[in-house]
């Protein structure tokens, strides 16, 4: 999985683009644009494709900044287990527009509505949006709650993502 967090600098401060998920796992929650990596795609190719498909924004791979690799085991629902590779994006073209997948909206970085997101977002996203690379395994329970966190953070910005395409 890949997810992209476009960020915009405005007179009112930094804002991040999130979208209300309209289908599938996480329906009704706010998420960053993203999705599955297709066979033969790199993580950055998938991120650019998903960003365009879900919110109509165009970006170049060289502008993607890796900010997190999070593994999500779902012990009682192993078919949902996944690894998510997150990117920050500060340079892009176009105005975000709704799709069948997401209804996008800009949020001030200091007012991210974590209560409308997955339960783990508040644990890693604030630091990641400040370009402090986050690497963790976050175990998710039956109520989509966090059962445990195993942090594996790098001391500096961190390496690029693993070569696997989970």
Phi and psi in radians as a Rosetta constraint file:
Dihedral C 1 N 2 CA 2 C 2 CIRCULARHARMONIC -2.279 0.35
Dihedral N 2 CA 2 C 2 N 3 CIRCULARHARMONIC 2.633 0.35
Dihedral C 2 N 3 CA 3 C 3 CIRCULARHARMONIC -2.512 0.35
Dihedral N 3 CA 3 C 3 N 4 CIRCULARHARMONIC 2.490 0.35
Dihedral C 3 N 4 CA 4 C 4 CIRCULARHARMONIC -2.140 0.35
Dihedral N 4 CA 4 C 4 N 5 CIRCULARHARMONIC 2.363 0.35
Dihedral C 4 N 5 CA 5 C 5 CIRCULARHARMONIC -2.017 0.35
Dihedral N 5 CA 5 C 5 N 6 CIRCULARHARMONIC 1.595 0.35
Dihedral C 5 N 6 CA 6 C 6 CIRCULARHARMONIC -1.154 0.35
Dihedral N 6 CA 6 C 6 N 7 CIRCULARHARMONIC 2.424 0.35
Dihedral C 6 N 7 CA 7 C 7 CIRCULARHARMONIC -2.193 0.35
Dihedral N 7 CA 7 C 7 N 8 CIRCULARHARMONIC 2.449 0.35
Dihedral C 7 N 8 CA 8 C 8 CIRCULARHARMONIC -2.208 0.35
Dihedral N 8 CA 8 C 8 N 9 CIRCULARHARMONIC 2.313 0.35
Dihedral C 8 N 9 CA 9 C 9 CIRCULARHARMONIC -1.628 0.35
Dihedral N 9 CA 9 C 9 N 10 CIRCULARHARMONIC 2.135 0.35
Dihedral C 9 N 10 CA 10 C 10 CIRCULARHARMONIC -2.198 0.35
Dihedral N 10 CA 10 C 10 N 11 CIRCULARHARMONIC 3.001 0.35
Dihedral C 10 N 11 CA 11 C 11 CIRCULARHARMONIC -1.056 0.35
Dihedral N 11 CA 11 C 11 N 12 CIRCULARHARMONIC -0.489 0.35
Dihedral C 11 N 12 CA 12 C 12 CIRCULARHARMONIC -1.504 0.35
Dihedral N 12 CA 12 C 12 N 13 CIRCULARHARMONIC -0.013 0.35
Dihedral C 12 N 13 CA 13 C 13 CIRCULARHARMONIC 2.017 0.35
Dihedral N 13 CA 13 C 13 N 14 CIRCULARHARMONIC -3.111 0.35
Dihedral C 13 N 14 CA 14 C 14 CIRCULARHARMONIC -1.291 0.35
Dihedral N 14 CA 14 C 14 N 15 CIRCULARHARMONIC 2.447 0.35
Dihedral C 14 N 15 CA 15 C 15 CIRCULARHARMONIC -2.237 0.35
Dihedral N 15 CA 15 C 15 N 16 CIRCULARHARMONIC 2.620 0.35
Dihedral C 15 N 16 CA 16 C 16 CIRCULARHARMONIC -2.081 0.35
Dihedral N 16 CA 16 C 16 N 17 CIRCULARHARMONIC 2.475 0.35
Dihedral C 16 N 17 CA 17 C 17 CIRCULARHARMONIC -1.567 0.35
Dihedral N 17 CA 17 C 17 N 18 CIRCULARHARMONIC 2.136 0.35
Dihedral C 17 N 18 CA 18 C 18 CIRCULARHARMONIC -2.179 0.35
Dihedral N 18 CA 18 C 18 N 19 CIRCULARHARMONIC 2.822 0.35
Dihedral C 18 N 19 CA 19 C 19 CIRCULARHARMONIC -2.376 0.35
Dihedral N 19 CA 19 C 19 N 20 CIRCULARHARMONIC 2.511 0.35
Dihedral C 19 N 20 CA 20 C 20 CIRCULARHARMONIC -1.301 0.35
Dihedral N 20 CA 20 C 20 N 21 CIRCULARHARMONIC 2.161 0.35
Dihedral C 20 N 21 CA 21 C 21 CIRCULARHARMONIC -1.302 0.35
Dihedral N 21 CA 21 C 21 N 22 CIRCULARHARMONIC 2.228 0.35
Dihedral C 21 N 22 CA 22 C 22 CIRCULARHARMONIC -1.746 0.35
Dihedral N 22 CA 22 C 22 N 23 CIRCULARHARMONIC -0.246 0.35
Dihedral C 22 N 23 CA 23 C 23 CIRCULARHARMONIC -2.472 0.35
Dihedral N 23 CA 23 C 23 N 24 CIRCULARHARMONIC 2.841 0.35
Dihedral C 23 N 24 CA 24 C 24 CIRCULARHARMONIC 1.124 0.35
Dihedral N 24 CA 24 C 24 N 25 CIRCULARHARMONIC -2.789 0.35
Dihedral C 24 N 25 CA 25 C 25 CIRCULARHARMONIC -1.026 0.35
Dihedral N 25 CA 25 C 25 N 26 CIRCULARHARMONIC 2.213 0.35
Dihedral C 25 N 26 CA 26 C 26 CIRCULARHARMONIC 1.554 0.35
Dihedral N 26 CA 26 C 26 N 27 CIRCULARHARMONIC 0.164 0.35
Dihedral C 26 N 27 CA 27 C 27 CIRCULARHARMONIC -0.881 0.35
Dihedral N 27 CA 27 C 27 N 28 CIRCULARHARMONIC 2.311 0.35
Dihedral C 27 N 28 CA 28 C 28 CIRCULARHARMONIC 1.599 0.35
Dihedral N 28 CA 28 C 28 N 29 CIRCULARHARMONIC -0.266 0.35
Dihedral C 28 N 29 CA 29 C 29 CIRCULARHARMONIC -1.545 0.35
Dihedral N 29 CA 29 C 29 N 30 CIRCULARHARMONIC 2.770 0.35
Dihedral C 29 N 30 CA 30 C 30 CIRCULARHARMONIC -1.513 0.35
Dihedral N 30 CA 30 C 30 N 31 CIRCULARHARMONIC 2.322 0.35
Dihedral C 30 N 31 CA 31 C 31 CIRCULARHARMONIC -2.490 0.35
Dihedral N 31 CA 31 C 31 N 32 CIRCULARHARMONIC 2.908 0.35
Dihedral C 31 N 32 CA 32 C 32 CIRCULARHARMONIC -1.447 0.35
Dihedral N 32 CA 32 C 32 N 33 CIRCULARHARMONIC 2.661 0.35
Dihedral C 32 N 33 CA 33 C 33 CIRCULARHARMONIC -1.031 0.35
Dihedral N 33 CA 33 C 33 N 34 CIRCULARHARMONIC 2.409 0.35
Dihedral C 33 N 34 CA 34 C 34 CIRCULARHARMONIC 2.971 0.35
Dihedral N 34 CA 34 C 34 N 35 CIRCULARHARMONIC -3.044 0.35
Dihedral C 34 N 35 CA 35 C 35 CIRCULARHARMONIC 2.947 0.35
Dihedral N 35 CA 35 C 35 N 36 CIRCULARHARMONIC -2.759 0.35
Dihedral C 35 N 36 CA 36 C 36 CIRCULARHARMONIC -1.368 0.35
Dihedral N 36 CA 36 C 36 N 37 CIRCULARHARMONIC 2.598 0.35
Dihedral C 36 N 37 CA 37 C 37 CIRCULARHARMONIC -1.492 0.35
Dihedral N 37 CA 37 C 37 N 38 CIRCULARHARMONIC 2.203 0.35
Dihedral C 37 N 38 CA 38 C 38 CIRCULARHARMONIC -1.466 0.35
Dihedral N 38 CA 38 C 38 N 39 CIRCULARHARMONIC 2.697 0.35
Dihedral C 38 N 39 CA 39 C 39 CIRCULARHARMONIC -0.921 0.35
Dihedral N 39 CA 39 C 39 N 40 CIRCULARHARMONIC 2.312 0.35
Dihedral C 39 N 40 CA 40 C 40 CIRCULARHARMONIC 1.532 0.35
Dihedral N 40 CA 40 C 40 N 41 CIRCULARHARMONIC -0.167 0.35
Dihedral C 40 N 41 CA 41 C 41 CIRCULARHARMONIC -1.539 0.35
Dihedral N 41 CA 41 C 41 N 42 CIRCULARHARMONIC 2.581 0.35
Dihedral C 41 N 42 CA 42 C 42 CIRCULARHARMONIC -1.460 0.35
Dihedral N 42 CA 42 C 42 N 43 CIRCULARHARMONIC 2.940 0.35
Dihedral C 42 N 43 CA 43 C 43 CIRCULARHARMONIC -1.059 0.35
Dihedral N 43 CA 43 C 43 N 44 CIRCULARHARMONIC -0.737 0.35
Dihedral C 43 N 44 CA 44 C 44 CIRCULARHARMONIC -1.234 0.35
Dihedral N 44 CA 44 C 44 N 45 CIRCULARHARMONIC -0.641 0.35
Dihedral C 44 N 45 CA 45 C 45 CIRCULARHARMONIC -1.071 0.35
Dihedral N 45 CA 45 C 45 N 46 CIRCULARHARMONIC -0.765 0.35
Dihedral C 45 N 46 CA 46 C 46 CIRCULARHARMONIC -1.103 0.35
Dihedral N 46 CA 46 C 46 N 47 CIRCULARHARMONIC -0.731 0.35
Dihedral C 46 N 47 CA 47 C 47 CIRCULARHARMONIC -1.077 0.35
Dihedral N 47 CA 47 C 47 N 48 CIRCULARHARMONIC -0.778 0.35
Dihedral C 47 N 48 CA 48 C 48 CIRCULARHARMONIC -1.128 0.35
Dihedral N 48 CA 48 C 48 N 49 CIRCULARHARMONIC -0.773 0.35
Dihedral C 48 N 49 CA 49 C 49 CIRCULARHARMONIC -1.087 0.35
Dihedral N 49 CA 49 C 49 N 50 CIRCULARHARMONIC -0.873 0.35
Dihedral C 49 N 50 CA 50 C 50 CIRCULARHARMONIC -1.086 0.35
Dihedral N 50 CA 50 C 50 N 51 CIRCULARHARMONIC -0.709 0.35
Dihedral C 50 N 51 CA 51 C 51 CIRCULARHARMONIC -1.026 0.35
Dihedral N 51 CA 51 C 51 N 52 CIRCULARHARMONIC -0.798 0.35
Dihedral C 51 N 52 CA 52 C 52 CIRCULARHARMONIC -1.199 0.35
Dihedral N 52 CA 52 C 52 N 53 CIRCULARHARMONIC -0.765 0.35
Dihedral C 52 N 53 CA 53 C 53 CIRCULARHARMONIC -1.103 0.35
Dihedral N 53 CA 53 C 53 N 54 CIRCULARHARMONIC -0.681 0.35
Dihedral C 53 N 54 CA 54 C 54 CIRCULARHARMONIC -1.535 0.35
Dihedral N 54 CA 54 C 54 N 55 CIRCULARHARMONIC -0.540 0.35
Dihedral C 54 N 55 CA 55 C 55 CIRCULARHARMONIC -2.358 0.35
Dihedral N 55 CA 55 C 55 N 56 CIRCULARHARMONIC 0.051 0.35
Dihedral C 55 N 56 CA 56 C 56 CIRCULARHARMONIC 1.324 0.35
Dihedral N 56 CA 56 C 56 N 57 CIRCULARHARMONIC 0.158 0.35
Dihedral C 56 N 57 CA 57 C 57 CIRCULARHARMONIC -1.503 0.35
Dihedral N 57 CA 57 C 57 N 58 CIRCULARHARMONIC 2.466 0.35
Dihedral C 57 N 58 CA 58 C 58 CIRCULARHARMONIC -1.901 0.35
Dihedral N 58 CA 58 C 58 N 59 CIRCULARHARMONIC 2.342 0.35
Dihedral C 58 N 59 CA 59 C 59 CIRCULARHARMONIC -2.542 0.35
Dihedral N 59 CA 59 C 59 N 60 CIRCULARHARMONIC 2.884 0.35
Dihedral C 59 N 60 CA 60 C 60 CIRCULARHARMONIC -1.902 0.35
Dihedral N 60 CA 60 C 60 N 61 CIRCULARHARMONIC 2.501 0.35
Dihedral C 60 N 61 CA 61 C 61 CIRCULARHARMONIC -0.934 0.35
Dihedral N 61 CA 61 C 61 N 62 CIRCULARHARMONIC -0.598 0.35
Dihedral C 61 N 62 CA 62 C 62 CIRCULARHARMONIC -1.191 0.35
Dihedral N 62 CA 62 C 62 N 63 CIRCULARHARMONIC -0.242 0.35
Dihedral C 62 N 63 CA 63 C 63 CIRCULARHARMONIC -1.628 0.35
Dihedral N 63 CA 63 C 63 N 64 CIRCULARHARMONIC -0.086 0.35
Dihedral C 63 N 64 CA 64 C 64 CIRCULARHARMONIC -1.351 0.35
Dihedral N 64 CA 64 C 64 N 65 CIRCULARHARMONIC 2.266 0.35
Dihedral C 64 N 65 CA 65 C 65 CIRCULARHARMONIC -1.942 0.35
Dihedral N 65 CA 65 C 65 N 66 CIRCULARHARMONIC 2.007 0.35
Dihedral C 65 N 66 CA 66 C 66 CIRCULARHARMONIC -1.111 0.35
Dihedral N 66 CA 66 C 66 N 67 CIRCULARHARMONIC 2.256 0.35
Dihedral C 66 N 67 CA 67 C 67 CIRCULARHARMONIC -2.174 0.35
Dihedral N 67 CA 67 C 67 N 68 CIRCULARHARMONIC -0.261 0.35
Dihedral C 67 N 68 CA 68 C 68 CIRCULARHARMONIC -2.917 0.35
Dihedral N 68 CA 68 C 68 N 69 CIRCULARHARMONIC 2.599 0.35
Dihedral C 68 N 69 CA 69 C 69 CIRCULARHARMONIC -2.266 0.35
Dihedral N 69 CA 69 C 69 N 70 CIRCULARHARMONIC 1.998 0.35
Dihedral C 69 N 70 CA 70 C 70 CIRCULARHARMONIC -2.140 0.35
Dihedral N 70 CA 70 C 70 N 71 CIRCULARHARMONIC 2.203 0.35
Dihedral C 70 N 71 CA 71 C 71 CIRCULARHARMONIC -1.662 0.35
Dihedral N 71 CA 71 C 71 N 72 CIRCULARHARMONIC 2.370 0.35
Dihedral C 71 N 72 CA 72 C 72 CIRCULARHARMONIC -2.134 0.35
Dihedral N 72 CA 72 C 72 N 73 CIRCULARHARMONIC 1.597 0.35
Dihedral C 72 N 73 CA 73 C 73 CIRCULARHARMONIC -1.386 0.35
Dihedral N 73 CA 73 C 73 N 74 CIRCULARHARMONIC 2.393 0.35
Dihedral C 73 N 74 CA 74 C 74 CIRCULARHARMONIC -1.995 0.35
Dihedral N 74 CA 74 C 74 N 75 CIRCULARHARMONIC 1.589 0.35
Dihedral C 74 N 75 CA 75 C 75 CIRCULARHARMONIC -0.960 0.35
Dihedral N 75 CA 75 C 75 N 76 CIRCULARHARMONIC -0.672 0.35
Dihedral C 75 N 76 CA 76 C 76 CIRCULARHARMONIC -1.646 0.35
Dihedral N 76 CA 76 C 76 N 77 CIRCULARHARMONIC -0.082 0.35
Dihedral C 76 N 77 CA 77 C 77 CIRCULARHARMONIC -2.391 0.35
Dihedral N 77 CA 77 C 77 N 78 CIRCULARHARMONIC 1.135 0.35
Dihedral C 77 N 78 CA 78 C 78 CIRCULARHARMONIC -1.037 0.35
Dihedral N 78 CA 78 C 78 N 79 CIRCULARHARMONIC -0.405 0.35
Dihedral C 78 N 79 CA 79 C 79 CIRCULARHARMONIC -1.147 0.35
Dihedral N 79 CA 79 C 79 N 80 CIRCULARHARMONIC -0.292 0.35
Dihedral C 79 N 80 CA 80 C 80 CIRCULARHARMONIC -1.604 0.35
Dihedral N 80 CA 80 C 80 N 81 CIRCULARHARMONIC -0.207 0.35
Dihedral C 80 N 81 CA 81 C 81 CIRCULARHARMONIC -1.024 0.35
Dihedral N 81 CA 81 C 81 N 82 CIRCULARHARMONIC 2.464 0.35
Dihedral C 81 N 82 CA 82 C 82 CIRCULARHARMONIC -2.800 0.35
Dihedral N 82 CA 82 C 82 N 83 CIRCULARHARMONIC 2.935 0.35
Dihedral C 82 N 83 CA 83 C 83 CIRCULARHARMONIC -2.088 0.35
Dihedral N 83 CA 83 C 83 N 84 CIRCULARHARMONIC 2.278 0.35
Dihedral C 83 N 84 CA 84 C 84 CIRCULARHARMONIC -1.979 0.35
Dihedral N 84 CA 84 C 84 N 85 CIRCULARHARMONIC 2.309 0.35
Dihedral C 84 N 85 CA 85 C 85 CIRCULARHARMONIC -1.943 0.35
Dihedral N 85 CA 85 C 85 N 86 CIRCULARHARMONIC 2.043 0.35
Dihedral C 85 N 86 CA 86 C 86 CIRCULARHARMONIC -1.847 0.35
Dihedral N 86 CA 86 C 86 N 87 CIRCULARHARMONIC 2.509 0.35
Dihedral C 86 N 87 CA 87 C 87 CIRCULARHARMONIC -2.231 0.35
Dihedral N 87 CA 87 C 87 N 88 CIRCULARHARMONIC 2.567 0.35
Dihedral C 87 N 88 CA 88 C 88 CIRCULARHARMONIC -1.738 0.35
Dihedral N 88 CA 88 C 88 N 89 CIRCULARHARMONIC 2.512 0.35
Dihedral C 88 N 89 CA 89 C 89 CIRCULARHARMONIC -2.373 0.35
Dihedral N 89 CA 89 C 89 N 90 CIRCULARHARMONIC 2.036 0.35
Dihedral C 89 N 90 CA 90 C 90 CIRCULARHARMONIC -1.888 0.35
Dihedral N 90 CA 90 C 90 N 91 CIRCULARHARMONIC -0.210 0.35
Dihedral C 90 N 91 CA 91 C 91 CIRCULARHARMONIC -2.188 0.35
Dihedral N 91 CA 91 C 91 N 92 CIRCULARHARMONIC 2.089 0.35
Dihedral C 91 N 92 CA 92 C 92 CIRCULARHARMONIC -2.787 0.35
Dihedral N 92 CA 92 C 92 N 93 CIRCULARHARMONIC 2.966 0.35
Dihedral C 92 N 93 CA 93 C 93 CIRCULARHARMONIC -2.152 0.35
Dihedral N 93 CA 93 C 93 N 94 CIRCULARHARMONIC 2.559 0.35
Dihedral C 93 N 94 CA 94 C 94 CIRCULARHARMONIC 1.746 0.35
Dihedral N 94 CA 94 C 94 N 95 CIRCULARHARMONIC 2.810 0.35
Dihedral C 94 N 95 CA 95 C 95 CIRCULARHARMONIC -1.714 0.35
Dihedral N 95 CA 95 C 95 N 96 CIRCULARHARMONIC 2.287 0.35
Dihedral C 95 N 96 CA 96 C 96 CIRCULARHARMONIC -1.024 0.35
Dihedral N 96 CA 96 C 96 N 97 CIRCULARHARMONIC 2.414 0.35
Dihedral C 96 N 97 CA 97 C 97 CIRCULARHARMONIC -2.336 0.35
Dihedral N 97 CA 97 C 97 N 98 CIRCULARHARMONIC 2.634 0.35
Dihedral C 97 N 98 CA 98 C 98 CIRCULARHARMONIC -1.129 0.35
Dihedral N 98 CA 98 C 98 N 99 CIRCULARHARMONIC 2.677 0.35
Dihedral C 98 N 99 CA 99 C 99 CIRCULARHARMONIC -2.371 0.35
Dihedral N 99 CA 99 C 99 N 100 CIRCULARHARMONIC -3.053 0.35
Dihedral C 99 N 100 CA 100 C 100 CIRCULARHARMONIC -1.186 0.35
Dihedral N 100 CA 100 C 100 N 101 CIRCULARHARMONIC -0.318 0.35
Dihedral C 100 N 101 CA 101 C 101 CIRCULARHARMONIC -1.660 0.35
Dihedral N 101 CA 101 C 101 N 102 CIRCULARHARMONIC -0.754 0.35
Dihedral C 101 N 102 CA 102 C 102 CIRCULARHARMONIC -2.414 0.35
Dihedral N 102 CA 102 C 102 N 103 CIRCULARHARMONIC 2.594 0.35
Dihedral C 102 N 103 CA 103 C 103 CIRCULARHARMONIC -1.939 0.35
Dihedral N 103 CA 103 C 103 N 104 CIRCULARHARMONIC 1.803 0.35
Dihedral C 103 N 104 CA 104 C 104 CIRCULARHARMONIC -1.364 0.35
Dihedral N 104 CA 104 C 104 N 105 CIRCULARHARMONIC 2.661 0.35
Dihedral C 104 N 105 CA 105 C 105 CIRCULARHARMONIC -2.715 0.35
Dihedral N 105 CA 105 C 105 N 106 CIRCULARHARMONIC 2.442 0.35
Dihedral C 105 N 106 CA 106 C 106 CIRCULARHARMONIC -1.462 0.35
Dihedral N 106 CA 106 C 106 N 107 CIRCULARHARMONIC 2.427 0.35
Dihedral C 106 N 107 CA 107 C 107 CIRCULARHARMONIC -2.246 0.35
Dihedral N 107 CA 107 C 107 N 108 CIRCULARHARMONIC 2.397 0.35
Dihedral C 107 N 108 CA 108 C 108 CIRCULARHARMONIC -1.033 0.35
Dihedral N 108 CA 108 C 108 N 109 CIRCULARHARMONIC 2.403 0.35
Dihedral C 108 N 109 CA 109 C 109 CIRCULARHARMONIC -1.038 0.35
Dihedral N 109 CA 109 C 109 N 110 CIRCULARHARMONIC -0.507 0.35
Dihedral C 109 N 110 CA 110 C 110 CIRCULARHARMONIC -1.468 0.35
Dihedral N 110 CA 110 C 110 N 111 CIRCULARHARMONIC -0.034 0.35
Dihedral C 110 N 111 CA 111 C 111 CIRCULARHARMONIC -2.314 0.35
Dihedral N 111 CA 111 C 111 N 112 CIRCULARHARMONIC 0.639 0.35
Dihedral C 111 N 112 CA 112 C 112 CIRCULARHARMONIC -1.102 0.35
Dihedral N 112 CA 112 C 112 N 113 CIRCULARHARMONIC 2.223 0.35
Dihedral C 112 N 113 CA 113 C 113 CIRCULARHARMONIC -1.409 0.35
Dihedral N 113 CA 113 C 113 N 114 CIRCULARHARMONIC 1.306 0.35
Dihedral C 113 N 114 CA 114 C 114 CIRCULARHARMONIC -1.049 0.35
Dihedral N 114 CA 114 C 114 N 115 CIRCULARHARMONIC -0.447 0.35
Dihedral C 114 N 115 CA 115 C 115 CIRCULARHARMONIC -1.183 0.35
Dihedral N 115 CA 115 C 115 N 116 CIRCULARHARMONIC -0.230 0.35
Dihedral C 115 N 116 CA 116 C 116 CIRCULARHARMONIC -1.815 0.35
Dihedral N 116 CA 116 C 116 N 117 CIRCULARHARMONIC 0.068 0.35
Dihedral C 116 N 117 CA 117 C 117 CIRCULARHARMONIC -1.901 0.35
Dihedral N 117 CA 117 C 117 N 118 CIRCULARHARMONIC 3.107 0.35
Dihedral C 117 N 118 CA 118 C 118 CIRCULARHARMONIC -1.020 0.35
Dihedral N 118 CA 118 C 118 N 119 CIRCULARHARMONIC 2.604 0.35
Dihedral C 118 N 119 CA 119 C 119 CIRCULARHARMONIC -1.085 0.35
Dihedral N 119 CA 119 C 119 N 120 CIRCULARHARMONIC -0.353 0.35
Dihedral C 119 N 120 CA 120 C 120 CIRCULARHARMONIC -1.511 0.35
Dihedral N 120 CA 120 C 120 N 121 CIRCULARHARMONIC -0.290 0.35
Dihedral C 120 N 121 CA 121 C 121 CIRCULARHARMONIC -0.979 0.35
Dihedral N 121 CA 121 C 121 N 122 CIRCULARHARMONIC -0.713 0.35
Dihedral C 121 N 122 CA 122 C 122 CIRCULARHARMONIC -1.184 0.35
Dihedral N 122 CA 122 C 122 N 123 CIRCULARHARMONIC -0.293 0.35
Dihedral C 122 N 123 CA 123 C 123 CIRCULARHARMONIC -1.378 0.35
Dihedral N 123 CA 123 C 123 N 124 CIRCULARHARMONIC -0.523 0.35
Dihedral C 123 N 124 CA 124 C 124 CIRCULARHARMONIC -2.246 0.35
Dihedral N 124 CA 124 C 124 N 125 CIRCULARHARMONIC -0.491 0.35
Dihedral C 124 N 125 CA 125 C 125 CIRCULARHARMONIC -1.131 0.35
Dihedral N 125 CA 125 C 125 N 126 CIRCULARHARMONIC -0.724 0.35
Dihedral C 125 N 126 CA 126 C 126 CIRCULARHARMONIC -0.996 0.35
Dihedral N 126 CA 126 C 126 N 127 CIRCULARHARMONIC -0.763 0.35
Dihedral C 126 N 127 CA 127 C 127 CIRCULARHARMONIC -1.194 0.35
Dihedral N 127 CA 127 C 127 N 128 CIRCULARHARMONIC -0.701 0.35
Dihedral C 127 N 128 CA 128 C 128 CIRCULARHARMONIC -1.110 0.35
Dihedral N 128 CA 128 C 128 N 129 CIRCULARHARMONIC -0.695 0.35
Dihedral C 128 N 129 CA 129 C 129 CIRCULARHARMONIC -1.178 0.35
Dihedral N 129 CA 129 C 129 N 130 CIRCULARHARMONIC -0.283 0.35
Dihedral C 129 N 130 CA 130 C 130 CIRCULARHARMONIC -1.639 0.35
Dihedral N 130 CA 130 C 130 N 131 CIRCULARHARMONIC 0.258 0.35
Dihedral C 130 N 131 CA 131 C 131 CIRCULARHARMONIC 1.151 0.35
Dihedral N 131 CA 131 C 131 N 132 CIRCULARHARMONIC 0.530 0.35
Dihedral C 131 N 132 CA 132 C 132 CIRCULARHARMONIC -1.801 0.35
Dihedral N 132 CA 132 C 132 N 133 CIRCULARHARMONIC 1.786 0.35
Dihedral C 132 N 133 CA 133 C 133 CIRCULARHARMONIC -0.954 0.35
Dihedral N 133 CA 133 C 133 N 134 CIRCULARHARMONIC 2.312 0.35
Dihedral C 133 N 134 CA 134 C 134 CIRCULARHARMONIC -2.015 0.35
Dihedral N 134 CA 134 C 134 N 135 CIRCULARHARMONIC 2.338 0.35
Dihedral C 134 N 135 CA 135 C 135 CIRCULARHARMONIC -2.371 0.35
Dihedral N 135 CA 135 C 135 N 136 CIRCULARHARMONIC 2.169 0.35
Dihedral C 135 N 136 CA 136 C 136 CIRCULARHARMONIC -2.768 0.35
Dihedral N 136 CA 136 C 136 N 137 CIRCULARHARMONIC 2.856 0.35
Dihedral C 136 N 137 CA 137 C 137 CIRCULARHARMONIC -1.994 0.35
Dihedral N 137 CA 137 C 137 N 138 CIRCULARHARMONIC 2.130 0.35
Dihedral C 137 N 138 CA 138 C 138 CIRCULARHARMONIC -2.103 0.35
Dihedral N 138 CA 138 C 138 N 139 CIRCULARHARMONIC 1.969 0.35
Dihedral C 138 N 139 CA 139 C 139 CIRCULARHARMONIC -1.457 0.35
Dihedral N 139 CA 139 C 139 N 140 CIRCULARHARMONIC 2.252 0.35
Dihedral C 139 N 140 CA 140 C 140 CIRCULARHARMONIC -1.914 0.35
Dihedral N 140 CA 140 C 140 N 141 CIRCULARHARMONIC 2.316 0.35
Dihedral C 140 N 141 CA 141 C 141 CIRCULARHARMONIC -1.595 0.35
Dihedral N 141 CA 141 C 141 N 142 CIRCULARHARMONIC -3.038 0.35
Dihedral C 141 N 142 CA 142 C 142 CIRCULARHARMONIC -1.097 0.35
Dihedral N 142 CA 142 C 142 N 143 CIRCULARHARMONIC -0.500 0.35
Dihedral C 142 N 143 CA 143 C 143 CIRCULARHARMONIC -1.694 0.35
Dihedral N 143 CA 143 C 143 N 144 CIRCULARHARMONIC 0.349 0.35
Dihedral C 143 N 144 CA 144 C 144 CIRCULARHARMONIC 1.039 0.35
Dihedral N 144 CA 144 C 144 N 145 CIRCULARHARMONIC 0.475 0.35
Dihedral C 144 N 145 CA 145 C 145 CIRCULARHARMONIC -1.632 0.35
Dihedral N 145 CA 145 C 145 N 146 CIRCULARHARMONIC 2.817 0.35
Dihedral C 145 N 146 CA 146 C 146 CIRCULARHARMONIC -1.456 0.35
Dihedral N 146 CA 146 C 146 N 147 CIRCULARHARMONIC 2.093 0.35
Dihedral C 146 N 147 CA 147 C 147 CIRCULARHARMONIC -1.599 0.35
Dihedral N 147 CA 147 C 147 N 148 CIRCULARHARMONIC -0.472 0.35
Dihedral C 147 N 148 CA 148 C 148 CIRCULARHARMONIC -3.028 0.35
Dihedral N 148 CA 148 C 148 N 149 CIRCULARHARMONIC 2.732 0.35
Dihedral C 148 N 149 CA 149 C 149 CIRCULARHARMONIC -2.347 0.35
Dihedral N 149 CA 149 C 149 N 150 CIRCULARHARMONIC 2.291 0.35
Dihedral C 149 N 150 CA 150 C 150 CIRCULARHARMONIC -2.087 0.35
Dihedral N 150 CA 150 C 150 N 151 CIRCULARHARMONIC 1.849 0.35
Dihedral C 150 N 151 CA 151 C 151 CIRCULARHARMONIC -1.444 0.35
Dihedral N 151 CA 151 C 151 N 152 CIRCULARHARMONIC 2.419 0.35
Dihedral C 151 N 152 CA 152 C 152 CIRCULARHARMONIC -2.326 0.35
Dihedral N 152 CA 152 C 152 N 153 CIRCULARHARMONIC 0.665 0.35
Dihedral C 152 N 153 CA 153 C 153 CIRCULARHARMONIC -1.148 0.35
Dihedral N 153 CA 153 C 153 N 154 CIRCULARHARMONIC 2.613 0.35
Dihedral C 153 N 154 CA 154 C 154 CIRCULARHARMONIC -1.485 0.35
Dihedral N 154 CA 154 C 154 N 155 CIRCULARHARMONIC 2.731 0.35
Dihedral C 154 N 155 CA 155 C 155 CIRCULARHARMONIC -1.377 0.35
Dihedral N 155 CA 155 C 155 N 156 CIRCULARHARMONIC -0.422 0.35
Dihedral C 155 N 156 CA 156 C 156 CIRCULARHARMONIC -1.973 0.35
Dihedral N 156 CA 156 C 156 N 157 CIRCULARHARMONIC -2.707 0.35
Dihedral C 156 N 157 CA 157 C 157 CIRCULARHARMONIC -0.981 0.35
Dihedral N 157 CA 157 C 157 N 158 CIRCULARHARMONIC -0.603 0.35
Dihedral C 157 N 158 CA 158 C 158 CIRCULARHARMONIC 1.834 0.35
Dihedral N 158 CA 158 C 158 N 159 CIRCULARHARMONIC 2.808 0.35
Dihedral C 158 N 159 CA 159 C 159 CIRCULARHARMONIC -1.339 0.35
Dihedral N 159 CA 159 C 159 N 160 CIRCULARHARMONIC 2.942 0.35
Dihedral C 159 N 160 CA 160 C 160 CIRCULARHARMONIC -1.183 0.35
Dihedral N 160 CA 160 C 160 N 161 CIRCULARHARMONIC 3.003 0.35
Dihedral C 160 N 161 CA 161 C 161 CIRCULARHARMONIC -1.127 0.35
Dihedral N 161 CA 161 C 161 N 162 CIRCULARHARMONIC 2.814 0.35
Dihedral C 161 N 162 CA 162 C 162 CIRCULARHARMONIC -1.006 0.35
Dihedral N 162 CA 162 C 162 N 163 CIRCULARHARMONIC 2.713 0.35
Dihedral C 162 N 163 CA 163 C 163 CIRCULARHARMONIC -1.351 0.35
Dihedral N 163 CA 163 C 163 N 164 CIRCULARHARMONIC -0.272 0.35
Dihedral C 163 N 164 CA 164 C 164 CIRCULARHARMONIC -1.287 0.35
Dihedral N 164 CA 164 C 164 N 165 CIRCULARHARMONIC 2.731 0.35
Dihedral C 164 N 165 CA 165 C 165 CIRCULARHARMONIC -1.949 0.35
Dihedral N 165 CA 165 C 165 N 166 CIRCULARHARMONIC 0.715 0.35
